[in-house]
Amino acid sequence: MATTTETAPLSAPMPVELPDAVAFLGESHWRVLMALMDTVIPAIRIQDSAQDAKDQDVSTLYLPSAQYSEAAIKLRNAAIPLNPPSETLEAYLAEQPSGNPVFAQVLKSVLSNVPPSKQRDLRILLSILNTRPGSLILTSYTTPLPSLPLPDRVKILQGWSTSPLWSLRSIFKTMTTLGKLAHIRSSTTFPALTGFPAVPQAWTAGSTSHPYEFLQFHPSATNPEGPVEITTDVVILGSGCGAGVVANRLAAEFGSSLNVLVLEKGRHFDARHFPLSQKAGLASMFEAGGVIETDDGSMTVTAGSCFGGGGTINWSAALQTQDFVRAQWARERKLPFFESEEFQGCLDKVWEVMGCTDKIRPNHGNRVLLEGAKGLGYQAKVVPQNCGGSEHDCGYCTLGCWKGEKKGPVNAWFPDAARQGVKFAEGMMVERVLFEQKNGKKVAQGVEGVWTSREGEKVEVVVRAKKVVVSCGTLWSPVVLMNSRIKNPQIGRNLYLHPTNFVSGIFDEDVQPWEGGSLTSVVSSFENLDSKGHGVKLEAMSMMPSFCLPFLPWASGTDCKLLTANYRHLNTFIAITRDRDTGSIYRDPTTGRPRIAYTPSDFDRAHNLRGVLELCRILYAQGAKEIHPSIAGFGPFIRQLGRDPDKEKKDFEKWLGKLKAHGNKPPVTPFASAHQMGTCRMSAKAKEGVVDPRGRVWGTEGLYVADASVFPSASGVNPMVTTMAIADWIGKGLCEDLRGEGVAARL
C-alpha cells in the first residue's frame, strides 16, 4: 500500500496537445478524408486562361473572372464596415484544409474520440471512395475520389444529402459538419476577414480563481506496482454543478471534522488563462472535444469535461424549475418534495449563492428576440445570469470566464469548501465504486480508478471512504454505476436531451455578435404545446464561431465560405424542446466510454419545427435581410431591395409554408444538445428508477447520485439551477445520514 499527502498549486495552464496522428486511419484513408474536407471547404481561385487544365489542382475550385469578382464583392459586403484589403479576401477564398496543418490537428483531435465501431465504418467508407466509389454513391463515378475534380465531388456530397439511405444522409451531415467545425477552429484568414478578436473588447489580464491545490499520487518505493491507497470520509466523483453544492454543504455542516475529497477526470484552468482559444478550449474543456454524436448520427451532444464541469463552460443562464414541471414530478412521479417549500428553499439558496440577477443589457441577438417577440405578441423575458450580481456581458464565457464572475462550482461553491479543508484531485478517472456485503446489502467502501498527472504519468488509485457521491454527469454517472455491477435495468435509461434546432439571421447592421452575454433572453409562448408541459422555447445562443457557424446549412463549398463570411452581421437562435420521448446511455464495449442511443421522435421534432417557424417570424419582423434555417436542402429567405412590402410579406408566408412542409427530419437536419438529464432517475419505487427521493442508489448503502442524471424527466429550462437545488437537497440528506452515524457537526 502506498499513500500520498502531497498537493501542488497550479501556476501554469494545462498544456493542450492535439494528437499528431490518428492510429485507425492509414495514409491512404487520410488522403481521401482530406479530399472530402477540401470539398466541404474548398480553395477558390480565379481561372487563369493561360493555365493548362492538367496543371490545375483538382481540390481547388477555379472560377471565371466574373464569378470570382462576384464572390469577392460578396465577401467585401459581408465584412462591412471592416473593409479588409483585397489580399485578405483572396487569402480567405484560397484557404484550403489540406494546406493547413492546424486544420489537420483539429480534425485528428475530434476523430481520436470517435468510438471504435464508427472508426471502422469510416475506414470502410474511405476505402470505398478510394477504390470503387460508384458502389457507394450510386452514380457512374468510378474514379477514386481524390482524383475527381472538385465539382464532381460536390455532386457526390449533394447526392448523399438526398439519398434514400439514412447512412449516406448521416455521412453527409457528419462530413460537412466536421469540415465546417475544423475550418472555423483553425482558419488564419477568418479573424482577419470578420474582425473576430481573440478576446473580448473589455478583456484585461489579472483575474484569478481561488488558489486550488490538487493531490498528486506517487507509488511507494516499497510497492511500486501496487495502487496508491488513501482514506477519506466522503469521496465525490466529478466537480460539476451537483458536486460543487454537495461539497459546499458538507463543508458548511462539518467543517474540518469531516474529510471530503473531490475527484475530477478533467483539468483545472485558472481564470487568468481565460478565455481559451476555440481550438484549445473545445479540445481541453469539453467531453470528446465538444463533438459527441448519437449512434445514428442524428444529434450532436456537448458536455463539459473540466474542473467545474458544465458550470465552467455554460452560458450563465439561470432559470428556476417551473411550477408545471415541479407538479408533474410531485404528482405523476410521486415525489412530493418537488412541490414543497423545502425544495423552493433549495432553489432560493442556490439563487442567492450565485448572485443571480436580471440586470442585463441584452446584446443585438437577444434584443432581436425580446423586441421581435413583443411585436408579435409573444411572451418573452430576460434570462437571469449567475454572475454574482454584476452586469456580466462577456460572450466568451463558454471558453472560460476571464473575470471569474460566473458563479459556477469553481467560483461560488468550491472556494468555501476548500477553506474548510475539502481536498481535490484532477486527472482522476474513476472506474468503479467498491462495495462490501453487509446484512445482504452492497455497502459502498470507496472507489478505484486511474490518475494521470499533467506530465502523463498514470497511477492506479484506491480511495477508501464511508460515503460515495457520484456526480459525473448524465453521460458518465450511469457508466460508473454499470462498472460497479449494480443490477438495475433502469441505469442508463430515461435519457432526455432537450433537442435543439437552429435558425440564423443576417442583418445590414454591424452586430459584432461576439460581444455581450450569450443567452440573456427567452420566448416561452410555445413551451406547453401539448397541454402536458411539452413544447419549445426560443433562445439566443453563444456566438463564438465554433458554436454557431458549424450549424449553418451547407449547399456547396462556395456557398458555405460566403455564408460563413457574414459572421459579423449574423445572429443564431435556437428552438429548444422539452422532450417527452427518451433515449439511453450504454458503455462502449471496447473503450468503456458512454455511448448515446437517441433519435428525436416525431412528436418532439414537431415542437422543434414550430420553434424554427416562430424564430423565422421574429427575424422577419426584426428586419433580417436573410433568414437561414439550419435544415439541409431548404434554401433561405432573402429580402430584395425595393420589393413591395405586401408582396414580400406574401412571399415570406409562402416560404414559411414550404419550410413547414419540408420538415426537419434527421439525420440531415442538425439537432444538438447541451442539456443531458435522467439516466439515473429519481423514483418513489426501486423498480421505477435508480435513486430514491434522497438521492441514495436503490439496493445499496452509502452510495448517492447528485447531478442532472437524477431528474425525473426533462427540466424544460437550462438545468443548472435545478441540478444545484436537487444536489443541495441530496447533500442535506447525506449530512443527516452522517450525523445519524455519529459524525459531529461543527460548532
C-alpha positions in Angstrom: 0.0 0.0 0.0 1.2 3.5 -0.8 -0.1 6.8 0.4 0.3 10.4 -0.6 -0.3 13.7 1.2 1.4 15.9 -1.5 -0.6 18.7 -3.0 0.5 21.0 -5.8 -0.7 24.5 -6.7 -1.2 25.2 -10.4 0.8 28.1 -11.6 0.7 27.3 -15.3 -2.1 26.4 -17.7 -2.7 22.8 -18.6 -0.9 22.2 -21.9 -3.3 21.4 -24.7 -1.7 18.9 -27.1 -3.7 17.7 -30.1 -2.8 14.3 -31.5 -0.2 14.2 -34.3 -1.8 11.1 -35.8 -5.0 9.1 -35.8 -3.9 5.5 -35.5 -7.0 4.0 -37.0 -6.5 5.9 -40.3 -3.7 4.9 -42.6 -2.1 7.3 -45.1 -4.5 6.4 -48.0 -7.5 6.8 -45.7 -6.3 10.2 -44.6 -5.7 11.4 -48.1 -9.3 10.5 -49.0 -10.6 12.2 -45.9 -8.7 15.4 -46.7 -10.1 15.3 -50.2 -13.6 15.3 -48.7 -12.6 18.2 -46.4 -11.3 20.2 -49.4 -14.7 19.6 -50.9 -16.6 20.9 -47.9 -14.4 24.0 -47.6 -12.7 24.5 -51.0 -9.9 26.7 -52.1 -11.3 29.1 -54.6 -9.1 30.8 -57.1 -9.5 32.8 -60.3 -9.4 30.8 -63.6 -6.1 31.5 -65.4 -6.9 31.2 -69.1 -3.3 30.5 -69.8 -3.1 27.6 -67.4 -3.3 24.2 -68.8 -6.1 22.2 -67.2 -3.8 19.3 -66.3 -1.7 21.7 -64.2 -4.7 22.6 -62.1 -5.2 21.3 -58.5 -8.3 19.0 -58.6 -9.0 20.1 -55.0 -9.3 23.8 -56.0 -12.4 25.4 -57.5 -11.4 27.7 -60.4 -13.9 30.4 -61.2 -14.1 32.5 -64.3 -13.1 36.1 -63.7 -16.6 37.4 -63.5 -17.8 34.8 -61.0 -14.6 35.3 -58.9 -15.2 39.0 -58.8 -18.8 38.4 -57.7 -17.6 36.2 -54.9 -15.0 38.9 -53.8 -17.7 41.6 -53.8 -20.0 39.4 -51.6 -17.1 39.0 -49.2 -16.4 42.7 -49.1 -20.0 43.4 -48.4 -20.1 40.8 -45.6 -17.0 42.4 -44.0 -18.5 45.9 -43.9 -17.5 48.1 -42.0 -14.1 46.4 -41.6 -13.2 47.0 -45.2 -10.3 44.4 -45.4 -7.8 44.7 -48.2 -8.1 42.6 -51.4 -5.3 40.4 -50.2 -7.4 39.3 -47.2 -10.3 38.5 -49.4 -8.2 36.5 -51.8 -6.4 34.6 -48.9 -9.8 33.7 -47.4 -11.1 32.3 -50.7 -7.8 30.4 -51.3 -7.5 28.9 -47.9 -7.6 25.1 -48.1 -7.9 22.4 -45.4 -5.3 20.2 -46.8 -2.8 23.1 -46.8 -3.4 24.0 -43.2 -1.6 21.9 -40.6 -3.8 23.2 -37.8 -6.9 22.1 -39.6 -5.4 18.6 -39.7 -4.6 18.8 -36.0 -8.2 19.8 -35.1 -9.7 17.1 -37.3 -7.4 14.4 -35.7 -8.3 15.6 -32.2 -12.1 15.2 -33.0 -11.6 11.8 -34.7 -9.5 10.5 -31.8 -12.7 10.5 -29.7 -14.8 8.6 -32.3 -15.9 5.2 -30.9 -14.1 2.1 -32.5 -17.2 0.9 -34.3 -17.6 4.3 -36.0 -13.9 4.3 -36.8 -14.4 1.0 -38.6 -17.3 2.4 -40.6 -15.2 5.5 -41.5 -12.4 3.3 -42.7 -14.8 1.3 -44.9 -16.3 4.5 -46.4 -12.9 6.0 -47.2 -11.6 2.7 -48.7 -14.6 2.6 -51.0 -14.2 6.2 -52.0 -10.5 5.4 -52.8 -11.2 2.3 -55.0 -14.8 1.9 -56.2 -16.9 5.0 -55.3 -19.7 4.1 -57.7 -20.7 1.2 -55.5 -21.4 3.6 -52.6 -22.7 6.8 -54.2 -25.0 5.0 -56.7 -23.7 7.1 -59.6 -21.5 6.4 -62.6 -18.3 7.6 -61.0 -15.6 5.0 -60.9 -12.5 7.3 -60.4 -11.2 7.4 -56.8 -12.5 10.5 -55.0 -9.1 12.3 -54.6 -8.6 12.2 -58.3 -12.1 13.6 -59.1 -12.4 17.3 -60.0 -13.9 19.3 -57.2 -17.2 20.0 -58.9 -17.8 16.2 -59.2 -17.0 15.7 -55.5 -19.6 18.4 -54.7 -22.2 16.5 -56.6 -21.3 13.4 -54.6 -21.8 15.2 -51.3 -25.1 16.7 -52.5 -26.2 13.3 -53.6 -25.6 11.9 -50.2 -27.8 14.6 -48.6 -30.8 13.4 -50.5 -30.1 9.7 -50.6 -32.9 7.3 -49.6 -30.3 5.6 -47.3 -30.2 7.0 -43.7 -26.5 6.0 -43.5 -25.5 8.2 -46.5 -27.5 11.2 -45.3 -25.8 10.8 -41.9 -22.4 10.7 -43.6 -23.3 13.9 -45.4 -24.1 15.7 -42.2 -21.1 14.3 -40.4 -18.6 15.2 -43.1 -19.9 18.7 -43.7 -20.1 19.5 -40.0 -16.6 18.2 -39.4 -15.3 20.3 -42.3 -17.0 23.5 -41.1 -16.0 22.9 -37.5 -12.3 22.3 -38.2 -12.2 25.2 -40.6 -13.6 27.7 -38.0 -11.3 26.4 -35.3 -8.2 26.6 -37.5 -8.6 29.3 -40.1 -6.0 32.0 -40.1 -7.9 34.2 -42.5 -11.4 34.2 -40.9 -10.5 36.5 -38.0 -8.9 39.0 -40.4 -11.9 38.9 -42.7 -14.5 39.3 -40.0 -12.7 41.2 -37.3 -13.4 38.5 -34.7 -11.0 39.2 -31.8 -9.2 36.5 -29.7 -10.5 38.1 -26.5 -13.5 40.4 -25.6 -13.1 44.1 -26.2 -13.1 44.8 -22.4 -10.6 42.0 -21.6 -7.8 42.7 -19.2 -5.3 40.4 -17.6 -5.1 39.7 -13.9 -8.2 37.9 -12.7 -7.5 34.7 -10.9 -9.5 31.8 -9.5 -9.3 30.5 -5.9 -5.8 29.1 -5.4 -6.7 25.5 -5.5 -4.2 22.8 -4.8 -4.6 19.3 -6.1 -3.4 16.0 -4.8 -0.6 14.3 -6.5 -0.3 10.5 -6.4 3.0 8.6 -6.5 3.6 4.9 -5.9 5.6 3.9 -2.8 9.1 2.8 -3.1 8.3 -0.4 -1.3 5.4 -1.4 -3.6 5.8 0.5 -6.9 3.4 -1.9 -8.7 0.6 -1.6 -6.2 -2.1 1.0 -6.2 -1.9 4.2 -4.2 -4.4 3.9 -1.3 -5.8 6.8 0.6 -8.6 7.2 3.1 -11.3 9.9 3.4 -14.8 10.1 4.9 -16.7 11.2 1.8 -15.5 11.0 -1.8 -17.3 12.9 -4.5 -16.9 11.9 -8.1 -17.0 14.8 -10.5 -16.7 18.5 -10.0 -19.7 19.9 -11.8 -22.8 21.7 -10.6 -24.0 18.8 -8.3 -20.6 18.1 -6.8 -20.0 21.7 -6.0 -23.1 22.1 -4.0 -22.7 18.8 -2.1 -19.1 19.6 -1.2 -20.1 23.1 0.0 -22.9 21.8 2.2 -20.7 19.1 3.7 -18.0 21.7 4.5 -20.5 24.1 6.0 -22.1 21.4 8.1 -19.0 19.6 9.4 -16.0 21.8 8.6 -12.6 20.2 9.1 -14.1 17.4 11.2 -15.1 15.6 8.1 -12.6 14.6 5.4 -14.0 15.2 1.9 -12.2 14.5 -1.4 -13.5 15.7 -4.8 -12.2 13.7 -7.8 -12.3 15.2 -11.3 -11.2 13.4 -14.6 -10.7 16.8 -16.4 -8.3 19.6 -15.6 -8.4 23.0 -13.9 -7.7 26.2 -15.7 -7.2 29.4 -13.7 -9.2 32.4 -14.7 -6.1 34.3 -15.8 -5.8 31.9 -18.7 -9.4 32.5 -19.9 -10.8 32.7 -22.4 -9.0 29.9 -24.1 -8.9 29.8 -27.8 -11.6 27.9 -29.7 -9.1 25.2 -30.6 -7.7 24.8 -27.1 -10.9 25.4 -25.2 -13.0 22.9 -27.0 -10.2 20.3 -27.0 -9.5 20.6 -23.3 -12.7 21.6 -21.5 -15.4 19.7 -23.4 -16.1 16.0 -23.5 -14.7 14.5 -26.7 -13.6 17.9 -27.9 -17.2 19.1 -27.9 -18.4 16.7 -30.6 -20.3 13.6 -29.4 -22.6 12.0 -32.0 -25.5 9.8 -31.1 -25.2 6.3 -32.5 -27.4 7.1 -35.6 -25.7 10.5 -36.2 -29.0 12.4 -35.7 -27.7 14.6 -32.8 -24.5 16.3 -31.7 -24.1 16.4 -27.9 -22.0 18.9 -26.0 -20.9 18.4 -22.4 -18.2 19.8 -20.0 -15.2 17.8 -19.0 -13.0 20.1 -16.8 -12.8 21.2 -13.2 -16.3 22.8 -12.6 -17.9 20.7 -15.4 -20.8 22.3 -17.1 -20.6 25.2 -14.6 -17.3 26.3 -16.2 -18.4 26.2 -19.8 -22.1 27.0 -19.8 -23.7 30.3 -20.9 -24.7 31.7 -17.4 -28.4 31.2 -17.9 -30.1 30.8 -14.5 -33.7 29.7 -14.6 -35.6 28.0 -11.8 -37.6 24.8 -12.3 -41.1 25.8 -13.5 -44.2 25.1 -11.5 -45.8 22.7 -14.1 -42.6 20.6 -14.1 -42.5 20.5 -10.3 -46.1 19.5 -10.2 -45.5 16.7 -12.7 -42.6 15.4 -10.7 -44.5 15.6 -7.5 -47.8 14.1 -8.6 -47.1 11.9 -11.6 -43.8 10.6 -10.3 -44.9 10.5 -6.7 -42.1 12.8 -5.4 -44.0 15.4 -3.3 -40.7 17.1 -2.3 -40.7 19.0 -5.6 -43.8 21.0 -4.7 -42.7 21.6 -1.1 -41.4 24.8 0.5 -38.2 22.8 1.2 -37.4 22.5 -2.5 -38.2 26.2 -3.0 -35.8 26.9 -0.2 -33.1 24.9 -2.1 -33.8 26.9 -5.2 -33.6 30.2 -3.3 -30.4 29.2 -1.6 -28.7 28.4 -5.0 -30.1 31.7 -6.4 -28.5 33.7 -3.6 -25.1 32.0 -3.5 -24.7 32.5 -7.2 -25.9 36.1 -7.1 -28.4 35.5 -10.0 -29.5 38.8 -11.5 -31.6 40.1 -14.3 -29.7 43.4 -14.5 -28.8 42.6 -18.1 -28.1 44.7 -21.1 -29.1 42.4 -24.0 -26.8 42.4 -27.0 -28.1 42.6 -30.5 -29.2 39.0 -30.8 -31.0 38.9 -27.5 -32.7 42.3 -28.3 -33.9 40.8 -31.6 -35.6 38.0 -29.7 -37.1 40.2 -27.0 -38.3 43.0 -29.3 -39.4 40.7 -32.0 -41.4 38.6 -29.6 -43.1 41.7 -28.1 -44.0 43.0 -31.5 -45.7 39.6 -32.4 -47.5 39.4 -29.0 -45.4 36.5 -27.7 -44.3 36.1 -24.1 -40.6 36.9 -23.6 -38.3 37.8 -20.7 -34.7 38.5 -19.7 -32.9 35.4 -18.5 -31.1 36.0 -15.2 -27.4 35.3 -15.1 -25.3 33.6 -12.3 -22.7 36.4 -12.2 -22.7 37.5 -8.6 -25.0 40.4 -9.1 -22.7 42.1 -11.6 -23.7 43.2 -15.1 -21.8 40.4 -16.8 -21.7 40.8 -20.6 -19.0 38.5 -21.8 -20.0 36.3 -24.8 -16.7 34.3 -24.5 -17.6 32.6 -21.2 -18.2 29.2 -22.8 -14.4 29.2 -23.3 -13.9 30.2 -19.6 -14.9 33.3 -17.6 -11.9 35.5 -17.5 -13.4 37.8 -14.9 -14.2 34.9 -12.5 -17.7 36.4 -12.2 -19.6 33.3 -13.4 -20.6 31.7 -10.2 -20.4 28.0 -11.0 -18.7 25.4 -8.8 -15.2 26.9 -9.3 -16.1 30.5 -8.3 -19.1 30.1 -6.0 -19.2 26.6 -4.3 -15.7 25.1 -4.0 -13.8 28.1 -2.6 -15.6 28.0 0.8 -15.3 24.2 0.8 -11.6 24.4 0.1 -11.1 26.8 3.0 -12.9 24.3 5.3 -10.5 21.5 4.3 -12.1 19.8 1.3 -9.4 18.4 -1.0 -9.3 18.0 -4.7 -7.7 15.8 -7.4 -7.8 16.4 -11.1 -7.0 13.9 -13.8 -8.7 11.1 -11.9 -10.7 8.7 -14.0 -12.8 6.7 -11.5 -13.7 3.3 -12.9 -16.0 1.8 -10.3 -17.4 2.0 -6.8 -16.1 -0.5 -4.3 -18.5 -2.4 -2.1 -18.6 -5.0 0.7 -21.6 -7.1 1.6 -23.2 -6.3 5.0 -26.5 -7.9 6.0 -27.3 -8.8 2.4 -26.7 -5.3 1.1 -24.0 -3.7 -1.0 -22.3 -1.1 1.2 -20.1 1.5 -0.6 -16.5 1.4 0.7 -14.8 3.8 -1.8 -13.7 3.9 -5.4 -10.9 2.9 -7.6 -9.5 4.4 -10.8 -6.5 5.8 -12.6 -4.9 9.2 -12.0 -3.0 10.8 -14.8 -0.5 13.6 -13.9 -0.1 16.7 -16.1 3.1 15.1 -17.4 1.3 11.9 -18.4 2.3 9.6 -15.6 -0.5 7.1 -14.8 -1.1 5.7 -11.3 -3.7 3.3 -10.0 -5.5 4.8 -7.0 -7.9 3.3 -4.5 -9.9 5.8 -2.3 -11.4 4.2 0.8 -14.5 6.2 2.0 -17.6 5.8 4.2 -19.8 7.6 1.7 -19.6 7.9 -2.1 -21.3 10.6 -4.1 -21.4 10.1 -7.9 -21.7 13.5 -9.7 -20.1 12.6 -13.0 -23.0 13.9 -15.1 -25.7 12.3 -17.1 -23.3 10.7 -19.5 -20.8 9.2 -17.1 -22.7 8.6 -13.8 -24.6 5.6 -15.3 -21.4 4.2 -16.7 -19.8 4.3 -13.2 -22.8 2.5 -11.8 -22.7 -0.1 -14.6 -19.0 -0.7 -14.0 -19.8 -1.1 -10.3 -22.0 -4.1 -11.1 -25.2 -2.6 -9.7 -28.0 -4.8 -11.1 -30.7 -2.2 -12.0 -32.1 -2.2 -15.6 -33.1 1.5 -15.1 -29.4 2.6 -15.1 -28.7 4.5 -18.3 -32.3 4.6 -19.4 -34.7 7.7 -19.5 -32.2 10.0 -21.2 -33.6 13.4 -22.1 -31.5 15.8 -24.3 -33.6 18.9 -24.9 -33.1 18.6 -28.7 -32.3 21.8 -30.5 -32.7 23.2 -34.0 -31.1 26.4 -35.3 -32.1 29.5 -37.3 -29.7 32.3 -38.3 -30.4 35.8 -39.4 -28.2 38.2 -41.3 -28.6 41.9 -40.7 -27.5 45.0 -42.5 -26.1 46.5 -39.3 -22.7 45.5 -37.8 -23.9 43.4 -34.9 -20.5 42.2 -33.6 -22.1 39.0 -32.3 -19.3 38.0 -30.1 -19.9 40.9 -27.7 -22.5 40.8 -24.8 -23.9 37.9 -22.8 -24.7 34.8 -24.8 -28.1 33.7 -23.6 -30.0 36.6 -21.9 -33.5 36.2 -23.4 -36.2 33.6 -23.8 -39.5 33.3 -25.6 -41.9 31.0 -23.7 -45.2 31.2 -25.6 -44.7 27.8 -27.1 -43.4 25.8 -24.1 -46.7 23.9 -23.5 -47.9 22.8 -26.9 -49.4 19.5 -25.8 -51.0 20.9 -22.6 -48.8 18.5 -20.7 -45.7 20.6 -20.4 -44.0 19.7 -23.6 -43.1 22.3 -26.2 -40.3 24.6 -27.3 -38.5 27.6 -26.0 -36.8 30.2 -28.2 -33.4 31.4 -27.1 -30.3 33.2 -28.4 -27.1 31.1 -28.4 -23.4 31.6 -27.9 -22.0 33.4 -30.9 -18.5 32.0 -30.6 -17.8 31.0 -34.2 -17.2 27.3 -33.3 -20.6 27.1 -31.7 -22.9 28.8 -34.3 -21.2 28.6 -37.7 -20.8 24.8 -38.0 -24.6 24.5 -37.9 -25.2 26.8 -40.9 -26.7 24.9 -43.8 -24.3 23.5 -46.4 -25.4 23.6 -50.1 -21.9 23.8 -51.6 -18.4 24.7 -50.6 -18.6 28.1 -52.3 -21.9 28.9 -50.6 -20.5 27.8 -47.3 -17.5 30.0 -47.4 -19.5 33.0 -48.5 -22.2 32.5 -45.9 -19.7 32.0 -43.1 -18.1 35.3 -44.0 -21.3 37.1 -42.9 -20.4 36.3 -39.3 -20.0 40.0 -38.3 -23.7 40.6 -39.3 -25.1 37.3 -38.1 -27.1 36.1 -35.1 -28.1 32.5 -34.5 -31.0 31.3 -32.4 -32.2 28.0 -31.0 -35.5 26.2 -30.8 -35.0 24.1 -27.7 -37.6 21.4 -26.9 -38.6 19.8 -23.7 -38.6 16.3 -25.0 -41.3 13.8 -24.0 -39.5 10.8 -25.6 -36.2 9.4 -24.4 -33.0 7.6 -25.3 -30.4 5.8 -23.3 -26.7 5.6 -22.3 -24.7 2.4 -22.6 -21.0 1.5 -22.4 -18.9 1.2 -25.5 -17.8 -2.5 -25.5 -14.3 -1.6 -26.4 -13.5 1.7 -24.7 -16.0 1.7 -21.8 -16.9 5.3 -22.6 -20.6 6.3 -22.7 -22.5 5.8 -26.0 -25.7 7.6 -26.7 -28.7 5.9 -28.3 -31.2 8.7 -29.1 -33.2 9.8 -32.1 -35.5 12.9 -31.9 -39.1 11.5 -32.1 -41.7 12.7 -34.5 -43.6 14.2 -31.5 -40.6 16.2 -30.2 -39.4 17.2 -33.7 -42.8 18.7 -34.4 -42.2 21.1 -31.5 -38.7 21.9 -32.7 -40.2 22.7 -36.2 -42.8 25.0 -34.6 -39.9 26.8 -32.9 -38.0 27.2 -36.1 -41.1 28.7 -37.8 -41.6 31.2 -35.0 -37.9 32.2 -35.0 -38.2 32.9 -38.7 -41.2 35.1 -38.0 -39.3 37.0 -35.3 -36.3 37.5 -37.6 -38.5 38.7 -40.4 -40.3 41.2 -38.1 -36.9 42.5 -36.9 -35.7 43.2 -40.4 -33.2 40.4 -41.1 -32.2 40.6 -44.7 -31.6 36.9 -44.9 -33.1 34.1 -42.8 -31.3 30.7 -42.9 -33.0 27.7 -41.1 -30.3 25.0 -40.5 -32.2 22.5 -42.5 -30.4 20.7 -45.3 -32.0 21.0 -48.7 -34.0 24.1 -47.9 -33.0 27.5 -49.1 -33.0 30.8 -47.2 -35.5 33.6 -47.4 -33.7 36.7 -48.9 -35.2 40.1 -49.0 -34.8 42.1 -52.2 -34.3 45.8 -52.2 -37.2 47.8 -53.5 -39.8 44.9 -53.3 -43.3 45.9 -52.5 -43.8 45.2 -48.7 -47.2 43.5 -49.2 -45.8 41.2 -51.9 -42.7 40.5 -49.8 -44.9 39.5 -46.9 -46.9 37.2 -49.0 -43.7 35.6 -50.4 -42.4 35.2 -46.9 -45.6 33.4 -45.7 -45.4 31.2 -48.8 -41.8 30.4 -47.9 -42.8 29.5 -44.4 -45.4 27.1 -45.7 -42.8 25.4 -47.8 -40.5 25.2 -44.8 -43.2 23.6 -42.7 -43.9 21.0 -45.5 -40.2 20.3 -45.9 -39.9 19.5 -42.2 -36.8 18.8 -40.1 -36.2 15.1 -40.5 -32.9 13.7 -39.2 -30.2 12.9 -39.9 -29.5 15.8 -42.3 -31.2 18.4 -40.1 -28.7 19.3 -37.4 -30.0 18.5 -33.9 -27.9 19.4 -30.9 -28.0 19.0 -27.1 -26.2 20.9 -24.4 -28.5 19.5 -21.7 -28.4 15.9 -20.7 -30.7 14.6 -18.0 -32.4 11.5 -16.4 -30.1 8.4 -16.8 -30.1 7.7 -13.0 -33.7 8.8 -12.5 -35.1 9.6 -9.0 -38.1 7.5 -8.2 -40.6 6.6 -5.5 -40.1 2.9 -6.1 -37.0 0.9 -6.7 -38.3 -0.7 -9.9 -39.0 2.7 -11.5 -35.6 4.4 -11.1 -32.1 4.4 -9.9 -32.1 6.6 -6.8 -34.6 7.1 -4.0 -36.1 10.5 -3.2 -33.0 11.3 -1.1 -30.6 10.5 -4.0 -29.5 7.1 -2.5 -28.9 4.4 -5.0 -31.6 1.7 -4.6 -30.3 -1.6 -3.2 -27.1 -0.1 -1.8 -25.9 1.8 1.3 -23.6 4.8 1.4 -23.9 5.5 -2.3 -25.6 8.6 -3.7 -26.0 10.3 -7.1 -26.2 14.1 -7.2 -26.3 15.6 -10.7 -28.8 16.1 -13.6 -28.9 12.4 -14.2 -31.4 12.1 -11.3 -34.0 14.3 -13.0 -37.4 12.5 -13.1 -37.9 13.9 -16.6 -36.6 16.8 -18.7 -36.5 20.1 -16.8 -37.7 22.2 -19.7 -35.2 25.0 -18.7 -31.5 25.3 -18.6 -30.8 22.7 -15.9 -28.0 24.4 -13.8 -30.2 25.8 -11.1 -32.4 22.7 -10.9 -29.3 20.5 -10.7 -27.9 22.5 -7.9 -31.1 22.7 -5.9 -31.6 18.9 -6.1 -28.0 18.4 -5.1 -28.5 20.7 -2.1 -31.4 18.5 -1.0 -29.4 15.3 -1.5 -26.4 16.9 0.3 -28.7 17.8 3.2 -29.9 14.2 3.4 -26.3 13.0 3.3 -25.4 15.3 6.3 -28.4 13.8 8.2 -27.1 10.3 7.5 -23.6 11.2 8.7 -25.0 12.8 11.9 -27.0 9.7 12.5 -23.8 7.6 12.3 -22.1 9.8 14.9 -20.3 12.4 12.9 -20.4 15.7 14.9 -21.5 18.9 13.2 -19.1 21.9 13.5 -19.7 24.2 16.4 
